[in-house]
Amino acid sequence: MEESEYTIVWVFLGEGGIHSAAVFSEREIAEMWIAENELSGTLTAYELDTPVYDWAIGRNFFKPTKAHQRSSEFIGRFSSAYAEHYHYANGKCDEQEHP
């Protein structure tokens, strides 16, 4: 499957949050909500139905080399800075963070 065929969702995690605050189908919709509410946090793009762990390995961004890196605890907490993401402060995007 071509990368362009994947469905992308945008997940917002508020500053200091443990759980996501919102999920959006389009970045523009997410940014309107973030700005309207003057939120601080991170907006990250995720491929629907693709675990981040598998996504990172499949694109050679990560290679598990230690036994604990294959554990369920590690996989369940895995995140990747390679995912497209943007940082916001008081509803405004930090333009320096754009890829």
Secondary structure, DSSP 8 states (H G I E B T S, - for coil): --GGGS-EEEEEEETT-SS-SEEESSHHHHHHHHHHTT--EEEEEEETT--HHHHHHHTTS----SGGGGSHHHHHH---TTS-EEEEETTEE-GGG--
